[in-house]
C-alpha cells in the first residue's frame, strides 16, 4: 500500500520551514532514495515557479542566480540531490523519523510507522 509522508525542515532553534508532502511512496525506503525523491519534488516545484527552495537545496544560490535575468535558471534535480546527499554525509543536517535519528544513507526507513520526517539543519560552530 502506498504511503504518504510529510517532510519538514527545522532549524536547531525550532524554526519550521515549509513542509513538503510526498505521496505514493513505498512502505520501506532507504534514506538515500528518500532524499533524492524529496529533492526531485522540490526542484520540480521551483522550476515551475510554484515554490521556493527549502533546506536541502541551496536556496541562497538559487536566489543569487535568479536575479541575474528575468528567467530563473532551471535547476537539475540530480545535481541538487547529489549536493543534498553530500551535505548529509558532511553532517550539515540530520534526519529524524519518528523519535529516531537515521544515521546512514543506506539505512532502511519504515515510512508506514512514521508519517513525518524531520530534516534538522545543523549550524557549524564558529572556528570549527
The first five atom37 places (N, CA, C, CB, O) and aatype in JSON, in Angstrom:
{
  "aatype": [20, 20, 20, 20, 20, 20, 20, 20, 20, 20, 20, 20, 20, 20, 20, 20, 20, 20, 20, 20, 20, 20, 20, 20, 20, 20, 20, 20, 20, 20, 20, 20, 20, 20, 20, 20, 20, 20, 20, 20, 20, 20, 20, 20, 20, 20, 20, 20, 20, 20, 20, 20, 20, 20, 20, 20, 20, 20, 20, 20, 20, 20, 20, 20, 20, 20, 20, 20, 20, 20, 20, 20, 20, 20, 20, 20, 20, 20, 20, 20, 20, 20, 20, 20, 20, 20, 20, 20, 20, 20, 20, 20, 20, 20, 20, 20, 20, 20, 20, 20, 20, 20, 20, 20, 20, 20, 20, 20, 20, 20, 20, 20, 20, 20, 20, 20, 20, 20, 20, 20, 20, 20, 20, 20, 20, 20, 20, 20],
  "atom_mask": [
    [1, 1, 1, 1, 1],
    [1, 1, 1, 1, 1],
    [1, 1, 1, 1, 1],
    [1, 1, 1, 1, 1],
    [1, 1, 1, 1, 1],
    [1, 1, 1, 1, 1],
    [1, 1, 1, 1, 1],
    [1, 1, 1, 1, 1],
    [1, 1, 1, 1, 1],
    [1, 1, 1, 1, 1],
    [1, 1, 1, 1, 1],
    [1, 1, 1, 1, 1],
    [1, 1, 1, 1, 1],
    [1, 1, 1, 1, 1],
    [1, 1, 1, 1, 1],
    [1, 1, 1, 1, 1],
    [1, 1, 1, 1, 1],
    [1, 1, 1, 1, 1],
    [1, 1, 1, 1, 1],
    [1, 1, 1, 1, 1],
    [1, 1, 1, 1, 1],
    [1, 1, 1, 1, 1],
    [1, 1, 1, 1, 1],
    [1, 1, 1, 1, 1],
    [1, 1, 1, 1, 1],
    [1, 1, 1, 1, 1],
    [1, 1, 1, 1, 1],
    [1, 1, 1, 1, 1],
    [1, 1, 1, 1, 1],
    [1, 1, 1, 1, 1],
    [1, 1, 1, 1, 1],
    [1, 1, 1, 1, 1],
    [1, 1, 1, 1, 1],
    [1, 1, 1, 1, 1],
    [1, 1, 1, 1, 1],
    [1, 1, 1, 1, 1],
    [1, 1, 1, 1, 1],
    [1, 1, 1, 1, 1],
    [1, 1, 1, 1, 1],
    [1, 1, 1, 1, 1],
    [1, 1, 1, 1, 1],
    [1, 1, 1, 1, 1],
    [1, 1, 1, 1, 1],
    [1, 1, 1, 1, 1],
    [1, 1, 1, 1, 1],
    [1, 1, 1, 1, 1],
    [1, 1, 1, 1, 1],
    [1, 1, 1, 1, 1],
    [1, 1, 1, 1, 1],
    [1, 1, 1, 1, 1],
    [1, 1, 1, 1, 1],
    [1, 1, 1, 1, 1],
    [1, 1, 1, 1, 1],
    [1, 1, 1, 1, 1],
    [1, 1, 1, 1, 1],
    [1, 1, 1, 1, 1],
    [1, 1, 1, 1, 1],
    [1, 1, 1, 1, 1],
    [1, 1, 1, 1, 1],
    [1, 1, 1, 1, 1],
    [1, 1, 1, 1, 1],
    [1, 1, 1, 1, 1],
    [1, 1, 1, 1, 1],
    [1, 1, 1, 1, 1],
    [1, 1, 1, 1, 1],
    [1, 1, 1, 1, 1],
    [1, 1, 1, 1, 1],
    [1, 1, 1, 1, 1],
    [1, 1, 1, 1, 1],
    [1, 1, 1, 1, 1],
    [1, 1, 1, 1, 1],
    [1, 1, 1, 1, 1],
    [1, 1, 1, 1, 1],
    [1, 1, 1, 1, 1],
    [1, 1, 1, 1, 1],
    [1, 1, 1, 1, 1],
    [1, 1, 1, 1, 1],
    [1, 1, 1, 1, 1],
    [1, 1, 1, 1, 1],
    [1, 1, 1, 1, 1],
    [1, 1, 1, 1, 1],
    [1, 1, 1, 1, 1],
    [1, 1, 1, 1, 1],
    [1, 1, 1, 1, 1],
    [1, 1, 1, 1, 1],
    [1, 1, 1, 1, 1],
    [1, 1, 1, 1, 1],
    [1, 1, 1, 1, 1],
    [1, 1, 1, 1, 1],
    [1, 1, 1, 1, 1],
    [1, 1, 1, 1, 1],
    [1, 1, 1, 1, 1],
    [1, 1, 1, 1, 1],
    [1, 1, 1, 1, 1],
    [1, 1, 1, 1, 1],
    [1, 1, 1, 1, 1],
    [1, 1, 1, 1, 1],
    [1, 1, 1, 1, 1],
    [1, 1, 1, 1, 1],
    [1, 1, 1, 1, 1],
    [1, 1, 1, 1, 1],
    [1, 1, 1, 1, 1],
    [1, 1, 1, 1, 1],
    [1, 1, 1, 1, 1],
    [1, 1, 1, 1, 1],
    [1, 1, 1, 1, 1],
    [1, 1, 1, 1, 1],
    [1, 1, 1, 1, 1],
    [1, 1, 1, 1, 1],
    [1, 1, 1, 1, 1],
    [1, 1, 1, 1, 1],
    [1, 1, 1, 1, 1],
    [1, 1, 1, 1, 1],
    [1, 1, 1, 1, 1],
    [1, 1, 1, 1, 1],
    [1, 1, 1, 1, 1],
    [1, 1, 1, 1, 1],
    [1, 1, 1, 1, 1],
    [1, 1, 1, 1, 1],
    [1, 1, 1, 1, 1],
    [1, 1, 1, 1, 1],
    [1, 1, 1, 1, 1],
    [1, 1, 1, 1, 1],
    [1, 1, 1, 1, 1],
    [1, 1, 1, 1, 1],
    [1, 1, 1, 1, 1],
    [1, 1, 1, 1, 1],
    [1, 1, 1, 1, 1]
  ],
  "atom_positions": [
    [[0.84, -1.18, 0.0], [0.0, 0.0, 0.0], [0.89, 1.25, 0.0], [-0.96, 0.0, 1.22], [1.8, 1.34, 0.83]],
    [[0.65, 2.2, -0.9], [1.46, 3.42, -0.95], [1.31, 4.25, 0.33], [1.07, 4.27, -2.16], [0.25, 4.27, 0.95]],
    [[2.39, 4.91, 0.68], [2.44, 5.7, 1.9], [2.61, 7.17, 1.57], [3.59, 5.23, 2.81], [3.26, 7.53, 0.58]],
    [[2.01, 8.04, 2.39], [2.18, 9.48, 2.27], [2.9, 9.97, 3.51], [0.81, 10.2, 2.09], [2.54, 9.6, 4.63]],
    [[3.91, 10.81, 3.32], [4.63, 11.39, 4.46], [4.75, 12.89, 4.28], [6.03, 10.74, 4.62], [4.58, 13.42, 3.18]],
    [[5.04, 13.56, 5.37], [5.34, 14.98, 5.33], [6.78, 15.18, 5.74], [4.37, 15.79, 6.26], [7.2, 14.74, 6.82]],
    [[7.55, 15.84, 4.88], [8.93, 16.2, 5.2], [8.89, 17.62, 5.72], [9.89, 16.06, 3.95], [8.27, 18.49, 5.11]],
    [[9.54, 17.86, 6.83], [9.58, 19.22, 7.35], [11.01, 19.57, 7.71], [8.66, 19.38, 8.57], [11.73, 18.78, 8.31]],
    [[11.4, 20.77, 7.33], [12.72, 21.29, 7.67], [12.6, 22.04, 8.97], [13.28, 22.21, 6.55], [11.59, 22.69, 9.25]],
    [[13.62, 21.94, 9.77], [13.62, 22.59, 11.06], [15.03, 23.02, 11.4], [13.05, 21.65, 12.16], [16.0, 22.31, 11.1]],
    [[15.16, 24.19, 12.01], [16.46, 24.63, 12.49], [16.62, 24.18, 13.93], [16.62, 26.19, 12.37], [15.66, 23.75, 14.56]],
    [[17.83, 24.27, 14.45], [18.07, 23.87, 15.83], [17.25, 24.71, 16.8], [19.56, 23.98, 16.17], [16.86, 24.23, 17.86]],
    [[17.0, 25.96, 16.43], [16.21, 26.84, 17.3], [14.73, 26.47, 17.3], [16.37, 28.29, 16.86], [13.94, 27.03, 18.07]],
    [[14.34, 25.53, 16.44], [12.95, 25.09, 16.39], [12.14, 25.73, 15.29], [12.31, 25.37, 17.69], [10.96, 25.4, 15.12]],
    [[12.74, 26.65, 14.52], [12.01, 27.29, 13.43], [11.65, 26.26, 12.37], [12.85, 28.44, 12.82], [12.51, 25.53, 11.88]],
    [[10.36, 26.2, 12.02], [9.89, 25.28, 10.99], [9.82, 25.99, 9.66], [8.52, 24.69, 11.36], [9.36, 27.13, 9.57]],
    [[10.29, 25.31, 8.63], [10.19, 25.84, 7.27], [9.06, 25.1, 6.56], [11.55, 25.69, 6.5], [8.51, 24.15, 7.11]],
    [[8.73, 25.51, 5.37], [7.59, 24.96, 4.65], [7.66, 23.43, 4.54], [7.52, 25.57, 3.26], [8.67, 22.88, 4.12]],
    [[6.57, 22.76, 4.93], [6.55, 21.29, 4.81], [6.33, 20.86, 3.36], [5.45, 20.7, 5.71], [5.8, 21.62, 2.54]],
    [[6.73, 19.66, 3.06], [6.55, 19.08, 1.73], [5.92, 17.71, 1.92], [7.91, 18.98, 0.95], [6.43, 16.88, 2.66]],
    [[4.81, 17.47, 1.25], [4.14, 16.18, 1.31], [4.56, 15.34, 0.12], [2.59, 16.35, 1.35], [4.5, 15.78, -1.03]],
    [[4.98, 14.12, 0.41], [5.34, 13.16, -0.63], [4.33, 12.02, -0.6], [6.81, 12.62, -0.44], [4.1, 11.42, 0.45]],
    [[3.73, 11.73, -1.74], [2.69, 10.7, -1.83], [3.16, 9.5, -2.62], [1.42, 11.28, -2.46], [4.13, 9.55, -3.37]],
    [[2.43, 8.41, -2.41], [2.64, 7.17, -3.16], [4.05, 6.61, -3.03], [2.34, 7.4, -4.62], [4.64, 6.12, -3.99]],
    [[4.59, 6.69, -1.8], [5.91, 6.12, -1.52], [5.76, 4.67, -1.07], [6.65, 6.95, -0.45], [4.7, 4.29, -0.57]],
    [[6.8, 3.86, -1.25], [6.74, 2.51, -0.7], [6.78, 2.56, 0.81], [7.91, 1.65, -1.24], [7.21, 3.55, 1.39]],
    [[6.32, 1.5, 1.46], [6.33, 1.45, 2.92], [7.74, 1.5, 3.49], [5.62, 0.19, 3.41], [7.96, 2.05, 4.57]],
    [[8.69, 0.92, 2.76], [10.08, 0.89, 3.2], [10.95, 1.51, 2.1], [10.54, -0.57, 3.52], [10.81, 1.19, 0.92]],
    [[11.86, 2.39, 2.53], [12.75, 3.08, 1.57], [14.05, 3.4, 2.3], [12.08, 4.39, 1.0], [14.05, 3.6, 3.51]],
    [[15.16, 3.44, 1.57], [16.39, 3.85, 2.25], [16.47, 5.38, 2.22], [17.65, 3.2, 1.57], [15.82, 6.03, 1.4]],
    [[17.28, 5.93, 3.11], [17.37, 7.38, 3.24], [17.85, 8.04, 1.96], [18.29, 7.74, 4.39], [17.36, 9.1, 1.59]],
    [[18.79, 7.43, 1.28], [19.32, 7.99, 0.03], [18.18, 8.22, -0.97], [20.39, 7.03, -0.58], [18.08, 9.3, -1.56]],
    [[17.33, 7.22, -1.15], [16.23, 7.35, -2.11], [15.2, 8.36, -1.64], [15.57, 5.99, -2.34], [14.62, 9.08, -2.46]],
    [[14.96, 8.43, -0.35], [14.01, 9.41, 0.18], [14.52, 10.83, -0.07], [13.79, 9.18, 1.69], [13.75, 11.69, -0.5]],
    [[15.79, 11.08, 0.17], [16.35, 12.4, -0.08], [16.26, 12.74, -1.56], [17.83, 12.47, 0.39], [15.89, 13.86, -1.92]],
    [[16.59, 11.79, -2.42], [16.52, 12.04, -3.87], [15.08, 12.36, -4.31], [17.05, 10.81, -4.64], [14.87, 13.26, -5.11]],
    [[14.11, 11.62, -3.79], [12.71, 11.89, -4.14], [12.28, 13.27, -3.66], [11.79, 10.82, -3.55], [11.62, 14.02, -4.37]],
    [[12.68, 13.58, -2.43], [12.31, 14.87, -1.87], [12.9, 16.02, -2.7], [12.79, 14.98, -0.42], [12.19, 16.96, -3.05]],
    [[14.18, 15.93, -3.02], [14.83, 16.99, -3.79], [14.21, 17.08, -5.19], [16.35, 16.74, -3.89], [14.02, 18.18, -5.71]],
    [[13.9, 15.95, -5.8], [13.28, 15.98, -7.13], [11.97, 16.76, -7.1], [13.02, 14.54, -7.64], [11.71, 17.56, -7.99]],
    [[11.15, 16.53, -6.07], [9.88, 17.25, -5.96], [10.1, 18.74, -5.69], [9.03, 16.64, -4.85], [9.4, 19.58, -6.25]],
    [[11.05, 19.06, -4.83], [11.34, 20.46, -4.52], [11.8, 21.21, -5.76], [12.4, 20.55, -3.42], [11.34, 22.32, -6.03]],
    [[12.72, 20.61, -6.5], [13.27, 21.26, -7.69], [12.19, 21.39, -8.77], [14.48, 20.46, -8.23], [12.12, 22.41, -9.45]],
    [[11.35, 20.38, -8.92], [10.26, 20.47, -9.9], [9.34, 21.63, -9.57], [9.46, 19.15, -9.95], [8.96, 22.4, -10.46]],
    [[8.98, 21.78, -8.3], [8.13, 22.89, -7.89], [8.79, 24.23, -8.12], [7.75, 22.75, -6.44], [8.15, 25.18, -8.57]],
    [[10.06, 24.3, -7.82], [10.8, 25.55, -8.0], [10.93, 25.89, -9.48], [12.2, 25.45, -7.35], [10.74, 27.04, -9.88]],
    [[11.25, 24.89, -10.31], [11.41, 25.13, -11.75], [10.1, 25.56, -12.41], [11.95, 23.88, -12.42], [10.12, 26.27, -13.41]],
    [[8.98, 25.12, -11.85], [7.67, 25.53, -12.37], [7.22, 26.87, -11.78], [6.63, 24.46, -12.07], [6.18, 27.39, -12.16]],
    [[8.0, 27.41, -10.85], [7.65, 28.68, -10.23], [6.59, 28.55, -9.14], [7.17, 29.63, -11.27], [6.01, 29.55, -8.72]],
    [[6.34, 27.33, -8.69], [5.3, 27.1, -7.69], [5.8, 27.29, -6.27], [4.74, 25.72, -7.84], [5.02, 27.65, -5.38]],
    [[7.08, 27.06, -6.04], [7.63, 27.13, -4.69], [9.02, 27.73, -4.73], [7.65, 25.73, -4.04], [9.64, 27.85, -5.79]],
    [[9.5, 28.09, -3.57], [10.92, 28.41, -3.41], [11.58, 27.19, -2.8], [11.13, 29.69, -2.51], [10.9, 26.26, -2.37]],
    [[12.87, 27.2, -2.77], [13.58, 26.02, -2.29], [13.83, 26.07, -0.8], [14.89, 25.87, -3.02], [14.4, 27.03, -0.3]],
    [[13.4, 25.04, -0.08], [13.73, 24.97, 1.33], [15.09, 24.35, 1.57], [12.68, 24.18, 2.07], [15.95, 24.37, 0.68]],
    [[15.3, 23.81, 2.73], [16.57, 23.38, 3.26], [17.51, 22.55, 2.45], [16.33, 22.7, 4.38], [18.68, 22.91, 2.34]],
    [[17.09, 21.45, 1.88], [18.08, 20.55, 1.32], [18.7, 21.06, 0.03], [17.46, 19.21, 1.07], [19.75, 20.58, -0.38]],
    [[18.06, 22.01, -0.63], [18.62, 22.62, -1.83], [19.08, 24.02, -1.47], [17.58, 22.65, -3.01], [18.41, 24.7, -0.69]],
    [[20.19, 24.46, -2.0], [20.77, 25.73, -1.6], [19.96, 26.91, -2.14], [22.21, 25.83, -2.08], [20.18, 27.37, -3.25]],
    [[19.02, 27.38, -1.33], [18.13, 28.47, -1.73], [18.88, 29.76, -1.98], [17.06, 28.69, -0.68], [18.52, 30.53, -2.87]],
    [[19.92, 30.02, -1.22], [20.68, 31.26, -1.4], [21.33, 31.28, -2.78], [21.75, 31.4, -0.31], [21.33, 32.33, -3.44]],
    [[21.88, 30.18, -3.22], [22.48, 30.1, -4.56], [21.42, 30.31, -5.63], [23.19, 28.75, -4.76], [21.66, 31.0, -6.62]],
    [[20.26, 29.72, -5.44], [19.18, 29.88, -6.41], [18.77, 31.34, -6.49], [17.98, 29.0, -6.03], [18.53, 31.85, -7.59]],
    [[18.67, 32.03, -5.36], [18.28, 33.44, -5.37], [19.35, 34.28, -6.07], [18.07, 33.95, -3.93], [19.0, 35.19, -6.82]],
    [[20.62, 34.0, -5.84], [21.69, 34.75, -6.5], [21.57, 34.62, -8.02], [23.07, 34.26, -6.02], [21.75, 35.6, -8.74]],
    [[21.29, 33.42, -8.49], [21.2, 33.21, -9.93], [19.91, 33.77, -10.51], [21.29, 31.73, -10.24], [19.9, 34.22, -11.66]],
    [[18.83, 33.76, -9.75], [17.54, 34.23, -10.26], [17.54, 35.72, -10.55], [16.45, 33.9, -9.29], [16.87, 36.16, -11.49]],
    [[18.25, 36.51, -9.79], [18.19, 37.95, -10.0], [18.99, 38.41, -11.23], [18.68, 38.67, -8.77], [18.9, 39.57, -11.62]],
    [[19.76, 37.52, -11.81], [20.6, 37.89, -12.95], [19.81, 38.04, -14.25], [21.69, 36.87, -13.15], [20.24, 38.74, -15.16]],
    [[18.66, 37.4, -14.33], [17.85, 37.52, -15.54], [16.38, 37.45, -15.17], [18.21, 36.41, -16.56], [16.02, 37.09, -14.04]],
    [[15.54, 37.79, -16.12], [14.11, 37.72, -15.85], [13.64, 36.27, -15.82], [13.32, 38.51, -16.91], [12.6, 35.98, -15.22]],
    [[14.38, 35.36, -16.45], [14.04, 33.95, -16.42], [14.94, 33.22, -15.43], [14.17, 33.33, -17.83], [16.15, 33.16, -15.62]],
    [[14.35, 32.67, -14.37], [15.18, 31.91, -13.43], [15.85, 30.73, -14.12], [14.33, 31.42, -12.24], [15.29, 30.1, -15.01]],
    [[17.05, 30.46, -13.68], [17.8, 29.32, -14.22], [17.13, 28.04, -13.74], [19.31, 29.37, -13.78], [16.86, 27.88, -12.55]],
    [[16.87, 27.13, -14.66], [16.3, 25.84, -14.28], [17.38, 25.01, -13.6], [15.72, 25.1, -15.53], [18.51, 24.91, -14.08]],
    [[17.01, 24.42, -12.49], [17.95, 23.59, -11.75], [17.82, 22.13, -12.17], [17.72, 23.73, -10.23], [16.73, 21.67, -12.52]],
    [[18.91, 21.43, -12.14], [18.95, 19.99, -12.41], [18.73, 19.28, -11.08], [20.32, 19.56, -13.08], [19.55, 19.41, -10.17]],
    [[17.64, 18.52, -10.97], [17.32, 17.9, -9.69], [18.39, 16.88, -9.28], [15.96, 17.23, -9.77], [18.64, 16.7, -8.09]],
    [[19.02, 16.22, -10.24], [20.03, 15.22, -9.89], [21.26, 15.88, -9.28], [20.42, 14.39, -11.12], [21.85, 15.36, -8.33]],
    [[21.67, 17.03, -9.82], [22.79, 17.77, -9.23], [22.45, 18.21, -7.81], [23.15, 19.01, -10.1], [23.27, 18.1, -6.9]],
    [[21.23, 18.72, -7.65], [20.81, 19.18, -6.33], [20.7, 18.02, -5.34], [19.48, 19.92, -6.43], [21.03, 18.17, -4.16]],
    [[20.24, 16.87, -5.82], [20.14, 15.69, -4.95], [21.53, 15.25, -4.5], [19.41, 14.53, -5.69], [21.72, 14.9, -3.33]],
    [[22.49, 15.25, -5.41], [23.86, 14.88, -5.04], [24.43, 15.85, -4.01], [24.77, 14.84, -6.28], [25.13, 15.44, -3.09]],
    [[24.12, 17.13, -4.17], [24.56, 18.13, -3.18], [23.92, 17.86, -1.83], [24.22, 19.56, -3.66], [24.58, 18.0, -0.8]],
    [[22.66, 17.48, -1.82], [21.97, 17.18, -0.56], [22.55, 15.93, 0.1], [20.46, 16.99, -0.8], [22.69, 15.88, 1.32]],
    [[22.89, 14.94, -0.7], [23.5, 13.71, -0.15], [24.88, 14.01, 0.43], [23.6, 12.62, -1.24], [25.24, 13.5, 1.49]],
    [[25.65, 14.85, -0.27], [26.97, 15.24, 0.26], [26.81, 16.02, 1.57], [27.74, 16.1, -0.78], [27.58, 15.82, 2.51]],
    [[25.81, 16.88, 1.63], [25.58, 17.67, 2.85], [25.23, 16.75, 4.01], [24.45, 18.7, 2.62], [25.68, 16.97, 5.14]],
    [[24.44, 15.72, 3.77], [24.13, 14.76, 4.83], [25.4, 14.05, 5.29], [23.08, 13.73, 4.34], [25.64, 13.9, 6.48]],
    [[26.22, 13.63, 4.33], [27.47, 12.93, 4.66], [28.44, 13.81, 5.44], [28.14, 12.44, 3.39], [29.27, 13.31, 6.19]],
    [[28.33, 15.12, 5.26], [29.2, 16.08, 5.96], [28.55, 16.62, 7.24], [29.56, 17.24, 5.04], [29.02, 17.6, 7.81]],
    [[27.48, 15.96, 7.67], [26.78, 16.33, 8.91], [26.23, 17.75, 8.9], [27.72, 16.19, 10.08], [26.24, 18.43, 9.92]],
    [[25.73, 18.21, 7.74], [25.11, 19.54, 7.64], [23.67, 19.5, 8.14], [25.15, 20.06, 6.19], [23.1, 20.53, 8.51]],
    [[23.08, 18.3, 8.14], [21.73, 18.12, 8.69], [21.59, 16.67, 9.11], [20.63, 18.51, 7.64], [22.32, 15.79, 8.66]],
    [[20.63, 16.45, 10.0], [20.29, 15.09, 10.42], [18.84, 14.84, 10.05], [20.53, 14.88, 11.97], [18.06, 15.77, 9.85]],
    [[18.49, 13.58, 9.95], [17.13, 13.2, 9.59], [16.54, 12.39, 10.74], [17.09, 12.37, 8.25], [17.13, 11.42, 11.22]],
    [[15.36, 12.83, 11.18], [14.65, 12.16, 12.26], [13.36, 11.57, 11.71], [14.36, 13.14, 13.43], [12.56, 12.26, 11.08]],
    [[13.18, 10.29, 11.96], [11.96, 9.6, 11.56], [11.32, 9.12, 12.85], [12.25, 8.39, 10.57], [11.85, 8.25, 13.54]],
    [[10.17, 9.71, 13.18], [9.58, 9.43, 14.48], [10.51, 9.95, 15.55], [9.31, 7.91, 14.67], [10.89, 11.13, 15.53]],
    [[10.89, 9.11, 16.48], [11.79, 9.5, 17.57], [13.22, 9.03, 17.34], [11.29, 8.96, 18.88], [14.03, 9.04, 18.27]],
    [[13.54, 8.61, 16.13], [14.86, 8.04, 15.9], [15.6, 8.77, 14.8], [14.75, 6.56, 15.56], [15.01, 9.2, 13.81]],
    [[16.92, 8.89, 15.0], [17.78, 9.52, 14.0], [18.26, 8.47, 13.01], [18.98, 10.23, 14.67], [18.73, 7.4, 13.4]],
    [[18.13, 8.78, 11.74], [18.64, 7.9, 10.69], [20.08, 8.32, 10.44], [17.77, 7.99, 9.35], [20.36, 9.48, 10.14]],
    [[21.0, 7.37, 10.58], [22.41, 7.72, 10.59], [23.16, 7.4, 9.3], [23.07, 7.04, 11.7], [24.27, 7.88, 9.11]],
    [[22.58, 6.59, 8.42], [23.29, 6.2, 7.2], [22.37, 6.3, 5.99], [23.85, 4.75, 7.33], [21.17, 6.05, 6.09]],
    [[22.94, 6.67, 4.87], [22.15, 6.84, 3.65], [21.51, 5.54, 3.18], [23.02, 7.4, 2.55], [20.45, 5.57, 2.55]],
    [[22.13, 4.4, 3.48], [21.57, 3.12, 3.04], [20.65, 2.49, 4.09], [22.69, 2.16, 2.71], [20.14, 1.39, 3.88]],
    [[20.44, 3.18, 5.2], [19.56, 2.67, 6.26], [18.11, 2.67, 5.78], [19.71, 3.51, 7.55], [17.64, 3.64, 5.19]],
    [[17.42, 1.57, 6.05], [16.01, 1.46, 5.66], [15.11, 2.16, 6.67], [15.6, -0.02, 5.51], [15.34, 2.12, 7.87]],
    [[14.08, 2.81, 6.13], [13.12, 3.54, 6.95], [11.74, 2.94, 6.7], [13.14, 5.09, 6.62], [11.35, 2.74, 5.55]],
    [[11.03, 2.65, 7.77], [9.65, 2.18, 7.67], [8.74, 3.4, 7.67], [9.29, 1.2, 8.85], [8.39, 3.91, 8.74]],
    [[8.35, 3.87, 6.51], [7.55, 5.09, 6.4], [6.14, 4.9, 6.94], [7.48, 5.54, 4.97], [5.52, 5.86, 7.41]],
    [[5.62, 3.69, 6.88], [4.27, 3.45, 7.36], [4.17, 3.65, 8.87], [3.83, 2.04, 7.0], [3.07, 3.86, 9.4]],
    [[5.3, 3.6, 9.58], [5.31, 3.78, 11.04], [5.51, 5.23, 11.46], [6.4, 2.92, 11.64], [5.26, 5.57, 12.61]],
    [[5.96, 6.08, 10.55], [6.26, 7.47, 10.9], [5.85, 8.39, 9.75], [7.77, 7.66, 11.24], [6.59, 8.52, 8.77]],
    [[4.67, 9.02, 9.85], [4.2, 9.84, 8.74], [4.93, 11.18, 8.58], [2.74, 10.11, 8.92], [4.7, 11.89, 7.61]],
    [[5.8, 11.53, 9.54], [6.57, 12.77, 9.42], [8.06, 12.48, 9.5], [6.16, 13.76, 10.52], [8.52, 11.68, 10.33]],
    [[8.8, 13.14, 8.63], [10.26, 13.02, 8.61], [10.8, 14.43, 8.78], [10.78, 12.35, 7.28], [10.46, 15.33, 8.01]],
    [[11.64, 14.62, 9.78], [12.21, 15.95, 10.06], [13.65, 16.0, 9.56], [12.15, 16.27, 11.57], [14.44, 15.09, 9.8]],
    [[13.96, 17.07, 8.85], [15.31, 17.35, 8.39], [15.8, 18.51, 9.24], [15.36, 17.68, 6.83], [15.35, 19.65, 9.06]],
    [[16.71, 18.24, 10.15], [17.18, 19.21, 11.11], [18.52, 19.76, 10.66], [17.29, 18.59, 12.52], [19.52, 19.04, 10.62]],
    [[18.53, 21.04, 10.31], [19.77, 21.71, 9.87], [20.7, 21.91, 11.05], [19.46, 23.07, 9.19], [20.27, 22.32, 12.13]],
    [[21.96, 21.62, 10.84], [22.97, 21.85, 11.86], [23.8, 23.06, 11.43], [23.87, 20.6, 12.07], [24.11, 23.24, 10.26]],
    [[24.14, 23.87, 12.4], [24.92, 25.07, 12.13], [26.33, 24.85, 12.66], [24.26, 26.34, 12.78], [26.51, 24.54, 13.84]],
    [[27.34, 25.0, 11.79], [28.72, 24.8, 12.26], [29.09, 25.87, 13.28], [29.7, 24.82, 11.06], [28.67, 27.02, 13.19]],
    [[29.89, 25.47, 14.25], [30.37, 26.4, 15.25], [31.42, 27.35, 14.64], [30.96, 25.64, 16.45], [32.14, 26.97, 13.72]],
    [[31.5, 28.54, 15.15], [32.49, 29.48, 14.67], [33.88, 28.91, 14.96], [32.31, 30.89, 15.33], [34.17, 28.49, 16.08]],
    [[34.72, 28.9, 13.94], [36.08, 28.39, 14.09], [36.15, 26.88, 14.02], [36.65, 28.85, 15.38], [37.24, 26.31, 14.13]],
    [[35.0, 26.19, 13.83], [35.02, 24.73, 13.84], [34.73, 24.08, 12.57], [34.1, 24.23, 14.78], [34.73, 22.86, 12.49]]
  ]
}
